[in-house]
Amino acid sequence: MNQTATRNAPHAEPGSQTLGFSGFHHLTAVSAAIADNKRFYTHDLGMRLVKRTVNQDDVSAYHLFYSDKVGTPGNDITFFDWPAAQERRGNNSVTRTGLRVEDEDDLRYWHARLSELGVAHGDITQRDGHGCLDCEDPEGQRLTFVADGGTGDASVPWEDSPVPAKHQIRGLGPITMTVPDLTNTDDVLQHVMNMRPVRQYPDPTGPEHTVHVYRMGAEDAGPHADLHVAVRPDLPPARLGRGGVHHVAFRTPDDEYQRWSDRLSEYRIPNSGQVDRYYFKSLYFREPNGVLFEIATDGPGFAVAEALATIGEKVVLPPYLEPRRDRIVANLKPIG
């Protein structure tokens, strides 16, 4: 993104605060071991594979979506299947993904389950006023179970999950990104994306540094609507790879999508233009520190192409890729 253009953007126009996000839509990360990835997220974490498709910009790669029973927006963690080297951790990247549960009892359940399954994890602790349990998937994807107190939209439990309904993941949030300098990122978050800075806390990985919390939606929203920005000028730039995050998507109603497209143009922010992903519509842009953001609509949803009872069981392609189905599917590795 052109930081100068962002810095010189006009101040938010009167009434623009009515345009905002209700929380996160999804988060997309990278796996180099997609069969193991599927096992971990569906078996160990008990999420449902709600869409088995391909990366529409690289059809040689799977794009798998894990969510609640129906693929509720705000619940999806998704993965590109790329033969990448391990991520180099650092700045200019999304560095931790929150997975919401309701309360401390759920955290204790997950602590016991992760221990039983041999999943790397920490102890239950308090962070930013919420109970938390850090863990990593087998490729080093950094995850945190967060007790949200029942805030945010209700998820739809999946009855075939190995995890009891009471303890199933309720959705995403908060999401943490790490940057070397806050100034221009703050400009975009506040004046373009209409987020509000609400509090700060010491970075648990470096207490001399600060994490700034930005809120979307209602004043009394919870972790599902909180973006955490850690400011770490001491870290090197990250290099994307397996175990890393490709982008984070923010949730907008379908009828506000055009307004977001117009707004990015008004603020002279380079972006992808409108992209129809078939299951939702998207806009992509990079904030000033290079983290890739997506704005994604709630609809039409994952049931547009297949029955709810069987979603995720076969490879589904958007209509424009269907003529190439045989060739695309033949190049995909079996994942069960």
N, C-alpha and C positions, 0 to 999 in steps of 0.2 A: 504494500500500500504506500502511496505517496504521503509521507508524513507532513510535508509542508502544506499540501492541499487540505489535509485534515485540520491542521493548526489554524489555517486561515478560513475555515468554513464559517458561514454565517451562524449567529446564535439561533437557538431553537425558536421557531416562530410561535406566536400566541396560539394556544390550543393544542400544540403538538404533543403535550404530555398525555393526551387521550390515546395516543398510539404507543403501544407497549407490548411486551411479551408476558405470557402467563407463567412461564418457566422454561425448562428445557424440553426439547422435542426428542432428541436422541444424541448419542455420542458414537463416533465411528473410530475404531482403532485398527491395529495391524496385527495379523497372526501369520507366522510362517509354518504353523503346524495345525492346519484347520481341522483335521479329524480329532486331535486331542483337544482343541479349542471347543469343538461341539460337545465333546464328552464333559468337559469341565463346566461349561455354562448350563447345560441341560441336566446333567446328573448331579454334580457337586453343588451348584448354585440353584438347581431346580427351576430354571427358567424355561419357557417354551420357545422352540425354534419356530417363529411365526412367518419367516420368509426365507426361502432358499432360492437365491437368485444370483446374478453376476454383477460385478462392477460395470456400470453402464459405460464408463470411460475406458475400461480395460476388460473386455469380455473373457479373457483367459483366466480371470480370477473370480472365485466365489465372492459373493457378498451375503453374509448370514446375519439375520436379525433375531435377537433374543429379547423376550418381553414377557408380559403376563399372558393370560389365556387368549386375549383378543388383539394384542398389539396396541394397547392404549398409548396415544402420544404422551411422551414423558417417561415411558418405561423402557424404551429400546436402547440396548447397547449392541452395536453392530460391528462386524469385522470384515476387512478386506483380506483375502488370502494371497499374500505376496511373499516370495522367497527372499525375505530381507534379512540382513544382519541385525544383531541386537541393537535396540535403541541406545544412543548415547544420551544419558539424562542430562538435563540442564535447562537453560533459559529458553524463552520464546516458544513455549509449548504448554499443552495441557498436561498436568503432572499428577493429578489424582481424581478418581471418579467416585462419587458418593452413591451408595446403594441404600435406599431408605427402608427401614423397618420401623415398627411402631414404638417399641419401648425397650427397657433394659432386659426384660425377660427374653425378648427376641435376640438381643445381643448375646445373652448367655447361651441360648440355643445354638447360635452360629459359632460361638467360641468352641463349644463342645463338638459340633459337627466338623468344623475345619480341623480340629485336633484329631478327630477320629479318621478323617480322610487324608491326613498328612499334608494339608495345605499350609504353606507358610503364613503365619499371622502373628500379630502382637497381642497385647493385653487390652482388655476393655478400659477405656480412659474417657476423660471429658475433654472436649475441644469446642470452642465457640459456643458453650452452653448446652452442648448435646453429648450424649453418650456415643462413643465411637469404638470401632474395632477395625484396625487396619489389616489388610491381607494382600497377597499377590497371586495372580493366576500363574500357571506353570511357565509362562514366557516373560514374567516380570511386570505384567500390567498391574498398576497400583490402584487398589480398590479400598474403599472404606465403608463398612456398614455403619449407618447413622440412624439413631433413634429420633424420629421426627415428631413424636407425640401425636401422630394421627393427622398431621396437616397435609395439605395437597389433595389432589383428586384421588379418589379411591381406585385401586387397581382391581382387576378381575382375577381371582385365584384360579389356577389351573389344577383341575382335579386329578390329573395324571402325574403331577409333579411328585418327585420323591420327598419333597419338603412339605410338611403340613401347612394347610392354608393359613393358619394363624401366623406362621413364621416366614411366609414367602416374601420376596422382595416387592416393595410397594412402588418403586420407581427410582428415578435418578435424582441426585442432588445431595449436597452441593457439588459443583464442579470446581476444581482448583486449577488455575493457570499460573505460570511463573514468568515474570518479565524482569529485565534489568532496570527499567525506569518506568514510573507510573504515569508521567505527565500526559503524553499523547494518548495512551490507552484510556486514561480517565476522561479525556475530552470526548472520545468516541462513545464510551459507555454511558456518560451522562448526557451529552448534547445531541448525539445521533440516535442512540439506542434507548434513551429515556430510562436508564437504570439510576438508582439512588444509592449513594454511599451511606451505609447505616452503622458500621462499627469497624473496629480493628482488633486484632489479637496477635500475640507473638507467633512467629512461624515455628511449628514444633520441630522442624529439621534444622533450625538455626534461630534460637530465641532472640538473638540480637536484631533480627530482621522482622518485618511486619507483613501480615496478611490483611488486605483490605476487602471488606465484604460489600458487594453491590446487590441490591434487591430489585427484582422484577415484580410486577403485579401489586397486590394489595399490601397495605402497611403491615398487616398481621400474617402475611404469608410465611412459610417455613423454608426448610432446606431445599425443597423442590424449586424454589425461585431465587436461590442465592448463588451468585458467582463469586468465588473467592480468588483474589489476585495477590499472589505472593510476590513481593519485590525483593529480588536477589541479585544485586549487581556483582556479587562475588562468583557467580556461576558462569561456566562457559555456555555457548549456544548448544542447544540440543540437536541431535541428528536423528531424524525419524527412522524407525526400524521396528522389528518385532518387539512387542511389549510397549510400544508407543501409541499415542493418540493422533489420528489424522485430522479430525475436526470435531467441533461441538456445534450442535444445532439448537436454535431457540424457537420456541413454539408461538405461532401466530394463527388467529382465526382465518379461515379461507378468505373472508371478505375484506381483510386488511392487507392481503398479499400485494396488491397493486400499489397501495399507499407506501409500503416498505420499499418497493422497487423505485417509486418516484422519489422517496426520501434519500436513498443512496445516491441517486443522480443529482438531486438538489445539493447535496453536500460534497459533490465531486469526488465520491469514493469509488475507485475502480472496483468493478464487480463482474460477476459472471453473466449478468442479465438473467432474465427469467428462464428457469430450467424446469421442465415437466418430468418428474421422476416416476410418473404413472400412479404411484401410491400416495404421493404428495408433491407439491410444487416447492421449488427451492430457489434461493438466491445465495451466492457465495461471495465472501470478501475477506480480506485479511486486515485485522486491526493493526495499529502502527508498529507493534512489536512482532508482527509476522504470524500470529496465531490465526488459523483458518476458522472463520465463523460461517455458519449457515443459518439462514432464516427459512423455516419449513412450515408448511400449512398442516392443520389437523387432518384435513381430508384429501382425497376420498377414503384412504385407509387401506389396510392390507387385505381385507375381504373382497376388494374389487375384482380380484382375478381368480379366487378359489374359495371353496366352501370353508366355513370356520372349522368344521370338524376335521378337516384334513390339511389345514394350512401348514406349510413348512415341510410337507412330506415329499414333494417333488420340486424339481427346478421350474420356477415360473419366470417368464421373460415378458418385458413390456411388448406391446404389439409390433413395434418397429423392428424388434430383434427376432420375432417368431420365424420369419423366413430363413434365418440362419441357425435355427434350433439344433438340428442334428450335428452340425459342425461344432457349435459352441459346447454342447453337452458332452460330445466325444472327447473334448480336450480337458474336461474337468476331472479331477481325481475323485475316486469314491470316498465318501465320508460316512456312509451308513445312515 
